[in-house]
């Protein structure tokens, strides 16, 4: 392939340097940079990396909070043919070392908030590591011979007037290694290409409607694919980036007003925090500047959607379903759009049996297929292929599944998403659950996510986790662990006249009214007091939840709801890990 037709994420720099030359494109605290200033920063850093000795295909690990400098490093490393491997700042030192031993970085970059963590990473621990660099140093304490830290300012010294050089590419056009993990096990390095990022960005621009006049608030960490892929879309379209180090609902609402934010991405937990803080500190004040909200990481409940529309009445609200291995979003669905009558707030149909959670239609570049289960004519594994998919897991061959094509070809490579789903009559994908998380009860398959989606529709439930517990008669019993909304009370006795009271029978009745099939309705309920245990990639540790349920079950009357000893057990779990 000729280089002039080869995709590269730094192709956005030409647009930023020309169309946005004198316009502010990044805001971080009091630091505001124009397109020209931002591009010059990228080029100066890239020149410094070449002088340092960074070569095509070298891996650079970055551990830092969100900032404009994080974006600068991402593009500078890519420009010279390097591969960026962001490390989660929430990781323990042990987890970070495991990740670095996997990807073998030659350079470790950190900001001052994470530097104390990086000081303990010795070059002997990571044989490949040659250099350590501070993104920005307000003091010179760390940049000395004792700890062997350089600074970005040192790398940028003696740089001539920057100009756009010839792009360089790593082998296979890899550009980012984004770590993900299951509910157990070590993080895996998902290798993403330039083409995947550009393809994904163009889809977001087309479907969400991003433009160069947008002011985008970074709410998602740049160590995750959601934050990275949306950042790339904004870089390509030439929008203004407003960056917070970490998401905080109170600060985010203030920044939205101060900078007239027009768009941001969210997950249900973030939206719930924004609604709660807006209600308590701003008396439910409306924000009329926000025009586009993209939700991921789970569906918004009807209650959350209603409240979100009240706060952001002018916003088009969409939801996306995706995964790191597909460079973020596979499908999109409009939840609310004032400009289209059919997309004003709608609510779940209650006259049909539940068949998973609707997550919308595939993006234009996405090819999806359902590989049917043996015992089903509609439901099966969700497979995908196309330019959006990962190159593979770093250090491993791409895990492909050969499936029979409905056309003339066979043995074509598809990526197994690990999810189970089906298509409805309108071409929407309905997500039922994870293939490795299904519960086998009385010979029937139950997917936890399907039941959880029904439970969180109840106004008294803030979140739910459904698990299977070994049962002599059923094989596995469906058990639901639920966290109650504020001001709701759990009662062992059903009393329909009492408001804000929940019981097992109340929730079972709710499931029946939502037409959830009988064998999927939980046989037991657990009132969970604290946050559910999560991995560093924000996935529920179902095994830990299951252990907790079993521990309590072994010490209580089996006919009583599980209400006690949860706090002490979770405290013990936290102390151990």
C-alpha positions as CSV (number, residue, x, y, z in Angstrom):
1,X,0.0,0.0,0.0
2,X,1.3,3.4,-0.9
3,X,1.9,5.6,2.1
4,X,-0.3,8.4,0.7
5,X,-3.3,6.1,1.1
6,X,-2.3,4.6,4.4
7,X,-4.5,5.7,7.4
8,X,-2.8,7.5,10.3
9,X,-4.4,9.1,13.4
10,X,-2.1,12.1,13.1
11,X,-3.8,13.1,9.8
12,X,-6.0,15.2,12.1
13,X,-3.1,17.5,12.8
14,X,-3.2,19.3,9.4
15,X,-6.8,20.3,10.0
16,X,-6.1,21.5,13.6
17,X,-3.1,23.5,12.3
18,X,-5.1,25.2,9.6
19,X,-8.9,25.3,10.3
20,X,-8.4,25.7,14.0
21,X,-5.1,27.6,13.9
22,X,-6.2,30.5,16.2
23,X,-9.1,28.8,17.9
24,X,-8.9,27.2,21.4
25,X,-8.8,23.4,21.0
26,X,-7.8,22.3,24.5
27,X,-8.7,23.6,27.9
28,X,-7.1,22.1,31.0
29,X,-7.5,24.2,34.2
30,X,-6.2,27.6,33.3
31,X,-4.2,26.3,30.3
32,X,-5.8,27.0,27.0
33,X,-4.1,26.1,23.7
34,X,-5.0,27.0,20.1
35,X,-4.8,24.6,17.3
36,X,-1.4,26.0,16.3
37,X,0.0,25.7,19.8
38,X,-1.3,22.2,20.3
39,X,0.1,20.9,17.0
40,X,3.4,22.6,17.7
41,X,3.5,20.8,21.0
42,X,2.9,17.4,19.4
43,X,5.6,18.1,16.7
44,X,8.2,19.3,19.2
45,X,7.6,16.2,21.4
46,X,7.8,13.9,18.4
47,X,11.2,15.4,17.4
48,X,12.4,14.9,20.9
49,X,11.4,11.3,20.9
50,X,13.3,10.7,17.7
51,X,16.4,12.3,19.2
52,X,16.0,10.2,22.3
53,X,16.1,7.1,20.2
54,X,12.5,5.9,20.0
55,X,12.1,3.6,16.9
56,X,9.2,2.3,14.9
57,X,7.2,-0.3,16.8
58,X,8.6,0.7,20.2
59,X,6.0,0.6,23.0
60,X,5.5,3.6,25.3
61,X,3.5,3.1,28.5
62,X,1.6,6.1,29.8
63,X,0.1,6.3,33.3
64,X,-1.6,9.6,34.0
65,X,-4.9,11.3,34.7
66,X,-6.7,13.0,31.8
67,X,-5.0,16.2,30.5
68,X,-4.2,17.9,27.2
69,X,-0.7,16.6,27.6
70,X,-2.0,13.0,27.5
71,X,-3.5,13.8,24.1
72,X,-0.1,15.4,23.1
73,X,1.8,12.2,24.0
74,X,-0.7,9.9,22.2
75,X,-0.3,11.8,18.9
76,X,3.5,12.4,19.3
77,X,4.3,8.7,19.9
78,X,2.0,7.7,17.0
79,X,3.6,10.2,14.7
80,X,7.0,8.6,15.0
81,X,5.7,5.0,14.6
82,X,5.4,4.1,18.3
83,X,2.6,2.3,20.1
84,X,1.0,3.8,23.1
85,X,0.0,1.5,26.0
86,X,-2.0,3.4,28.6
87,X,-1.8,1.9,32.1
88,X,-4.7,2.3,34.5
89,X,-3.8,4.6,37.3
90,X,-6.1,2.6,39.6
91,X,-4.0,-0.5,39.2
92,X,-1.8,-1.8,42.0
93,X,1.9,-1.8,41.4
94,X,1.8,-5.6,40.8
95,X,-0.9,-5.3,38.1
96,X,1.1,-2.5,36.3
97,X,4.2,-4.6,36.3
98,X,2.3,-7.5,34.8
99,X,1.0,-5.3,32.1
100,X,4.4,-3.8,31.3
101,X,6.1,-7.3,31.2
102,X,3.4,-8.2,28.6
103,X,3.9,-5.3,26.3
104,X,7.7,-4.6,27.0
105,X,7.7,-0.7,26.9
106,X,11.0,1.1,26.3
107,X,9.6,4.3,27.8
108,X,7.3,5.0,30.8
109,X,5.5,8.4,30.9
110,X,3.7,9.7,34.0
111,X,2.3,12.8,35.4
112,X,3.0,14.1,38.9
113,X,-0.1,12.5,40.4
114,X,1.1,9.1,39.5
115,X,4.9,9.6,39.9
116,X,5.2,8.1,43.3
117,X,3.7,4.9,42.0
118,X,6.2,4.9,39.0
119,X,9.2,5.5,41.2
120,X,8.8,2.0,42.5
121,X,9.1,0.6,39.0
122,X,12.7,-0.2,38.6
123,X,14.4,-0.8,35.3
124,X,15.4,-4.2,36.6
125,X,11.7,-5.1,37.1
126,X,11.0,-4.3,33.4
127,X,14.0,-5.3,31.4
128,X,12.8,-3.5,28.3
129,X,12.5,-0.1,30.0
130,X,15.1,2.4,29.0
131,X,13.7,5.8,29.9
132,X,11.1,7.4,32.3
133,X,9.6,10.8,31.6
134,X,7.5,13.2,33.5
135,X,4.7,14.8,31.3
136,X,5.0,18.1,33.2
137,X,6.9,19.0,36.3
138,X,6.0,21.9,38.6
139,X,9.1,21.1,40.6
140,X,12.4,19.4,39.8
141,X,12.3,17.0,42.7
142,X,11.8,13.9,40.5
143,X,13.9,15.0,37.5
144,X,17.4,14.1,38.8
145,X,20.0,11.4,38.5
146,X,18.7,9.5,41.6
147,X,15.4,8.5,40.1
148,X,16.4,8.8,36.4
149,X,13.3,10.8,35.3
150,X,13.5,13.1,32.3
151,X,10.8,15.7,31.6
152,X,8.9,16.5,28.4
153,X,10.5,20.0,28.5
154,X,13.9,18.4,28.2
155,X,12.8,16.4,25.2
156,X,11.4,19.5,23.5
157,X,14.7,21.5,23.9
158,X,16.6,22.5,20.8
159,X,13.7,21.9,18.5
160,X,13.6,24.0,15.3
161,X,10.4,25.5,13.9
162,X,8.1,22.4,13.7
163,X,6.8,21.1,10.4
164,X,4.7,18.1,9.7
165,X,7.1,15.2,8.9
166,X,6.5,12.0,7.0
167,X,4.3,9.7,9.1
168,X,5.8,6.5,10.5
169,X,3.9,3.3,11.3
170,X,4.5,0.5,13.7
171,X,4.3,-3.1,12.3
172,X,0.8,-4.1,11.3
173,X,-0.1,-0.4,11.7
174,X,-0.7,-0.9,15.4
175,X,-1.0,2.4,17.4
176,X,-2.6,1.7,20.8
177,X,-2.6,-1.2,23.2
178,X,-5.7,-0.9,25.3
179,X,-5.9,-3.1,28.4
180,X,-9.1,-5.0,29.2
181,X,-9.9,-7.9,31.4
182,X,-12.7,-10.3,32.3
183,X,-14.2,-10.6,35.7
184,X,-11.1,-12.6,36.7
185,X,-7.6,-13.0,35.4
186,X,-4.9,-10.7,34.2
187,X,-5.4,-7.7,31.9
188,X,-5.1,-8.4,28.2
189,X,-3.5,-6.0,25.7
190,X,-6.0,-5.3,22.9
191,X,-4.0,-4.0,19.9
192,X,-5.8,-1.3,17.9
193,X,-4.8,-0.1,14.5
194,X,-4.9,3.4,13.0
195,X,-7.6,2.3,10.6
196,X,-9.8,1.0,13.5
197,X,-9.6,4.4,15.3
198,X,-10.3,6.4,12.1
199,X,-13.2,4.1,11.1
200,X,-14.8,4.3,14.6
201,X,-14.3,8.1,14.7
202,X,-16.1,8.6,11.4
203,X,-19.0,6.5,12.6
204,X,-19.4,8.6,15.8
205,X,-19.1,11.8,13.8
206,X,-21.8,10.7,11.4
207,X,-24.2,9.1,13.9
208,X,-23.9,11.4,16.9
209,X,-23.4,14.5,14.8
210,X,-20.2,15.9,16.2
211,X,-18.9,19.0,14.5
212,X,-16.0,21.5,14.7
213,X,-18.1,23.9,16.8
214,X,-18.6,21.3,19.6
215,X,-17.1,21.7,23.0
216,X,-16.4,18.2,24.4
217,X,-16.0,17.4,28.1
218,X,-13.8,14.4,28.7
219,X,-15.6,12.4,31.4
220,X,-14.1,9.0,30.6
221,X,-10.5,8.2,31.4
222,X,-8.1,8.2,28.4
223,X,-6.9,4.8,29.6
224,X,-10.1,3.2,28.4
225,X,-11.3,2.7,24.8
226,X,-14.4,4.8,25.3
227,X,-12.4,7.8,26.3
228,X,-9.8,7.2,23.6
229,X,-12.2,6.6,20.7
230,X,-14.3,9.6,21.5
231,X,-11.2,11.8,21.9
232,X,-10.0,10.7,18.4
233,X,-13.4,11.6,16.9
234,X,-13.1,15.1,18.4
235,X,-9.5,15.5,17.2
236,X,-10.6,14.5,13.7
237,X,-13.6,16.9,13.6
238,X,-11.6,19.7,15.2
239,X,-13.8,20.2,18.3
240,X,-12.6,21.9,21.5
241,X,-11.5,19.5,24.3
242,X,-12.2,20.4,27.9
243,X,-10.4,18.0,30.2
244,X,-10.9,17.1,33.9
245,X,-8.2,14.9,35.6
246,X,-11.0,12.7,37.0
247,X,-14.7,12.6,36.8
248,X,-16.5,14.3,39.6
249,X,-20.1,15.1,39.2
250,X,-20.1,18.5,41.0
251,X,-17.0,19.7,39.1
252,X,-18.3,18.4,35.8
253,X,-21.6,20.4,36.2
254,X,-19.7,23.5,37.1
255,X,-17.4,23.1,34.1
256,X,-20.3,22.5,31.8
257,X,-21.7,25.9,32.7
258,X,-18.3,27.7,32.6
259,X,-17.3,26.4,29.2
260,X,-20.7,25.9,27.6
261,X,-20.1,22.2,27.0
262,X,-22.1,20.9,24.1
263,X,-21.4,17.2,24.3
264,X,-20.0,14.4,26.6
265,X,-20.1,10.7,27.0
266,X,-21.4,8.9,30.1
267,X,-22.2,5.6,31.7
268,X,-25.2,5.0,33.9
269,X,-23.3,5.5,37.2
270,X,-22.0,8.8,36.0
271,X,-25.4,10.0,34.8
272,X,-26.9,8.9,38.2
273,X,-24.2,11.0,40.0
274,X,-24.9,14.0,37.8
275,X,-28.6,13.8,38.5
276,X,-28.1,13.4,42.2
277,X,-25.7,16.3,42.5
278,X,-27.7,18.6,40.3
279,X,-30.8,17.9,42.5
280,X,-29.0,18.6,45.7
281,X,-26.7,21.5,44.8
282,X,-28.5,23.2,41.9
283,X,-32.2,22.5,42.8
284,X,-32.6,20.6,39.5
285,X,-31.4,23.5,37.3
286,X,-31.5,22.9,33.5
287,X,-28.5,23.0,31.2
288,X,-29.4,24.3,27.8
289,X,-25.9,24.2,26.2
290,X,-25.5,20.4,26.1
291,X,-26.7,19.1,22.7
292,X,-25.3,15.5,22.5
293,X,-24.9,12.8,25.2
294,X,-23.6,9.4,24.2
295,X,-24.2,6.7,26.9
296,X,-22.2,3.5,27.1
297,X,-21.2,0.8,29.6
298,X,-24.9,-0.4,30.1
299,X,-28.3,0.9,29.3
300,X,-30.0,3.9,31.0
301,X,-33.0,2.9,33.0
302,X,-36.3,4.7,32.3
303,X,-36.0,6.7,35.5
304,X,-32.4,7.8,34.7
305,X,-33.5,8.8,31.1
306,X,-36.4,10.8,32.4
307,X,-34.2,12.7,34.9
308,X,-31.5,13.2,32.3
309,X,-34.0,14.9,29.9
310,X,-35.1,17.2,32.7
311,X,-31.5,18.4,33.3
312,X,-30.4,18.4,29.7
313,X,-33.6,19.3,27.8
314,X,-31.9,20.3,24.6
315,X,-29.7,17.2,24.3
316,X,-30.0,14.4,21.9
317,X,-29.3,11.3,24.0
318,X,-28.0,8.1,22.4
319,X,-26.8,4.8,23.7
320,X,-24.0,2.6,22.3
321,X,-23.0,-1.0,22.8
322,X,-19.5,-2.1,22.1
323,X,-16.2,-3.5,23.4
324,X,-12.6,-2.8,23.6
325,X,-11.8,-5.4,21.0
326,X,-14.0,-3.6,18.5
327,X,-12.4,-0.2,19.2
328,X,-15.5,0.8,21.1
329,X,-19.0,1.1,19.6
330,X,-20.7,-1.6,17.5
331,X,-24.3,-0.4,17.6
332,X,-26.1,2.9,18.4
333,X,-29.6,3.8,19.5
334,X,-31.3,7.2,19.9
335,X,-33.1,7.3,23.2
336,X,-34.3,10.9,23.1
337,X,-34.3,13.6,20.4
338,X,-36.5,16.7,20.5
339,X,-36.2,17.2,16.8
340,X,-37.9,13.9,16.0
341,X,-41.3,13.1,17.4
342,X,-40.6,9.3,17.3
343,X,-37.5,9.7,19.5
344,X,-39.0,11.7,22.4
345,X,-38.6,9.8,25.6
346,X,-40.0,6.4,25.1
347,X,-40.6,3.7,27.7
348,X,-40.2,-0.1,27.5
349,X,-43.0,-2.1,26.0
350,X,-44.8,-4.2,28.6
351,X,-47.0,-6.2,26.3
352,X,-44.3,-8.4,24.9
353,X,-42.0,-11.1,26.6
354,X,-38.6,-9.7,27.4
355,X,-36.0,-10.7,24.8
356,X,-32.9,-9.0,26.1
357,X,-32.0,-5.3,26.0
358,X,-32.3,-3.4,22.7
359,X,-29.0,-1.7,21.9
360,X,-29.9,-0.4,18.5
361,X,-28.6,-0.9,14.9
362,X,-25.1,-1.6,13.8
363,X,-23.0,1.4,12.7
364,X,-22.5,1.7,8.9
365,X,-19.1,0.1,9.0
366,X,-20.0,-2.7,11.3
367,X,-20.9,-6.2,10.1
368,X,-22.6,-8.4,12.8
369,X,-23.8,-12.0,12.7
370,X,-25.7,-14.2,15.1
371,X,-24.2,-17.7,15.3
372,X,-27.3,-19.6,16.5
373,X,-27.3,-21.8,19.6
374,X,-28.1,-25.4,18.8
375,X,-31.4,-25.2,20.6
376,X,-32.5,-21.8,19.3
377,X,-33.8,-20.5,16.0
378,X,-33.1,-16.8,16.9
379,X,-30.6,-16.5,19.8
380,X,-26.8,-17.1,19.6
381,X,-23.3,-15.7,19.8
382,X,-22.8,-12.1,18.5
383,X,-19.9,-12.1,16.0
384,X,-18.4,-9.1,14.2
385,X,-15.8,-8.4,11.5
386,X,-14.5,-5.4,9.7
387,X,-11.9,-2.6,9.9
388,X,-13.0,-1.7,13.4
389,X,-11.8,-5.0,15.0
390,X,-8.6,-5.4,16.9
391,X,-5.4,-6.7,15.3
392,X,-5.3,-9.2,18.2
393,X,-4.2,-9.5,21.8
394,X,-0.6,-8.3,22.2
395,X,1.7,-11.3,22.2
396,X,-1.1,-13.7,21.0
397,X,-2.6,-14.5,17.7
398,X,-6.1,-13.1,17.0
399,X,-8.7,-15.3,18.6
400,X,-10.9,-16.0,15.6
401,X,-13.8,-18.3,15.1
402,X,-14.5,-20.0,11.8
403,X,-18.2,-20.0,11.0
404,X,-20.1,-21.1,7.9
405,X,-21.2,-18.2,5.8
406,X,-24.7,-17.9,4.5
407,X,-23.2,-16.9,1.2
408,X,-20.8,-19.0,-0.8
409,X,-17.7,-18.6,1.4
410,X,-16.8,-20.6,4.4
411,X,-14.2,-20.5,7.1
412,X,-14.2,-16.7,7.2
413,X,-12.7,-15.0,10.3
414,X,-15.1,-13.4,12.7
415,X,-14.5,-11.9,16.1
416,X,-16.5,-13.5,18.9
417,X,-17.8,-10.6,21.2
418,X,-18.5,-13.1,24.0
419,X,-22.1,-11.8,24.1
420,X,-25.3,-13.6,23.4
421,X,-28.1,-11.8,21.5
422,X,-30.6,-11.7,18.7
423,X,-32.0,-9.4,16.0
424,X,-35.6,-8.1,16.2
425,X,-37.8,-7.6,13.1
426,X,-36.5,-4.0,12.6
427,X,-32.8,-5.0,12.5
428,X,-32.1,-3.9,16.1
429,X,-29.6,-6.0,18.1
430,X,-31.0,-7.2,21.4
431,X,-28.4,-8.1,24.0
432,X,-29.2,-11.0,26.2
433,X,-26.0,-11.6,28.2
434,X,-22.5,-13.0,28.3
435,X,-21.9,-16.4,26.9
436,X,-19.6,-17.3,29.8
437,X,-22.0,-16.0,32.5
438,X,-25.2,-17.9,31.8
439,X,-27.0,-19.7,34.6
440,X,-28.3,-23.2,33.9
441,X,-31.5,-23.6,36.1
442,X,-33.8,-26.5,35.7
443,X,-32.4,-27.2,32.2
444,X,-33.0,-23.7,31.0
445,X,-30.5,-20.9,30.2
446,X,-30.7,-17.7,32.0
447,X,-28.5,-14.7,31.1
448,X,-27.9,-12.5,34.2
449,X,-27.8,-9.2,32.2
450,X,-31.3,-9.8,30.9
451,X,-32.7,-10.2,34.4
452,X,-30.6,-7.2,35.7
453,X,-32.0,-5.0,33.0
454,X,-35.6,-5.7,34.2
455,X,-34.8,-5.2,37.9
456,X,-33.1,-1.8,37.5
457,X,-36.3,-0.6,35.8
458,X,-38.0,-0.7,39.2
459,X,-37.8,2.8,40.8
460,X,-36.5,1.4,44.1
461,X,-33.5,-0.3,42.6
462,X,-30.2,1.6,41.8
463,X,-28.3,-1.5,40.6
464,X,-28.5,-5.3,40.5
465,X,-26.2,-8.3,40.0
466,X,-27.7,-11.7,39.2
467,X,-25.8,-14.9,39.9
468,X,-26.3,-18.6,39.9
469,X,-25.9,-20.5,43.2
470,X,-25.6,-24.3,43.2
471,X,-28.9,-25.9,44.0
472,X,-29.6,-29.6,44.5
473,X,-33.0,-29.6,42.7
474,X,-32.5,-26.9,39.9
475,X,-28.7,-27.3,39.3
476,X,-28.4,-23.6,39.8
477,X,-30.7,-21.2,41.5
478,X,-31.2,-17.6,40.2
479,X,-30.3,-15.2,42.9
480,X,-30.5,-11.4,42.6
481,X,-28.4,-9.0,44.6
482,X,-30.0,-5.5,44.7
483,X,-28.9,-2.1,45.9
484,X,-31.8,0.1,47.0
485,X,-32.4,3.8,46.1
486,X,-32.1,6.3,48.8
487,X,-35.2,6.5,51.1
488,X,-36.4,3.0,50.1
489,X,-36.8,0.4,52.8
490,X,-36.6,-3.4,52.6
491,X,-39.4,-5.2,54.3
492,X,-39.9,-9.0,54.7
493,X,-43.6,-8.6,54.6
494,X,-45.5,-7.5,51.5
495,X,-47.7,-4.5,52.0
496,X,-48.9,-2.8,48.8
497,X,-50.2,0.2,50.8
498,X,-46.8,1.2,52.0
499,X,-44.8,3.5,49.8
500,X,-41.0,3.2,49.3
501,X,-41.0,-0.4,50.6
502,X,-39.5,-3.3,48.8
503,X,-39.7,-7.0,49.4
504,X,-38.9,-10.2,47.4
505,X,-42.5,-10.6,46.4
506,X,-42.6,-6.9,45.2
507,X,-39.7,-7.5,42.9
508,X,-41.0,-10.8,41.6
509,X,-44.3,-9.1,40.8
510,X,-42.3,-6.4,39.0
511,X,-40.6,-9.1,36.9
512,X,-43.9,-10.7,36.0
513,X,-45.4,-7.3,34.9
514,X,-42.3,-6.9,32.6
515,X,-43.2,-10.3,31.1
516,X,-39.9,-11.9,32.2
517,X,-40.2,-15.6,31.7
518,X,-41.0,-17.5,34.9
519,X,-37.8,-19.6,35.2
520,X,-35.7,-16.3,34.8
521,X,-37.4,-14.6,37.8
522,X,-35.0,-14.8,40.8
523,X,-35.9,-17.3,43.5
524,X,-34.0,-15.3,46.2
525,X,-33.1,-11.7,46.7
526,X,-30.1,-10.2,48.5
527,X,-30.1,-6.6,49.8
528,X,-26.6,-5.3,49.1
529,X,-25.5,-2.3,51.1
530,X,-22.3,-1.1,49.4
531,X,-21.0,-0.8,45.9
532,X,-20.6,-4.1,44.1
533,X,-17.0,-5.3,43.9
534,X,-15.5,-4.2,40.5
535,X,-12.4,-4.9,38.5
536,X,-10.1,-2.0,37.5
537,X,-11.9,-2.0,34.2
538,X,-15.2,-1.5,36.0
539,X,-16.7,-5.0,35.5
540,X,-18.5,-6.7,38.3
541,X,-16.6,-9.4,40.1
542,X,-19.4,-11.9,40.0
543,X,-17.3,-14.6,41.6
544,X,-16.8,-12.4,44.7
545,X,-20.5,-11.6,44.8
546,X,-21.3,-15.3,44.6
547,X,-18.9,-16.2,47.4
548,X,-20.5,-13.6,49.6
549,X,-24.0,-15.0,49.0
550,X,-22.8,-18.5,49.7
551,X,-21.1,-17.4,53.0
552,X,-24.2,-15.7,54.2
553,X,-26.5,-18.6,53.0
554,X,-24.4,-21.1,55.0
555,X,-25.1,-19.2,58.2
556,X,-28.8,-18.3,57.9
557,X,-32.3,-19.8,57.6
558,X,-32.8,-20.6,53.9
559,X,-36.3,-19.1,54.0
560,X,-35.1,-15.7,55.1
561,X,-33.8,-13.0,52.7
562,X,-30.0,-12.4,52.9
563,X,-29.7,-9.2,54.8
564,X,-26.8,-9.5,57.3
565,X,-23.0,-9.6,57.5
566,X,-22.6,-8.0,54.0
567,X,-20.6,-4.9,55.2
568,X,-18.1,-6.9,57.3
569,X,-17.5,-9.4,54.5
570,X,-17.0,-6.6,51.9
571,X,-14.6,-4.8,54.3
572,X,-12.6,-8.1,54.6
573,X,-12.5,-8.4,50.8
574,X,-11.3,-4.9,50.4
575,X,-8.5,-5.4,53.0
576,X,-7.4,-8.5,51.1
577,X,-7.2,-6.9,47.7
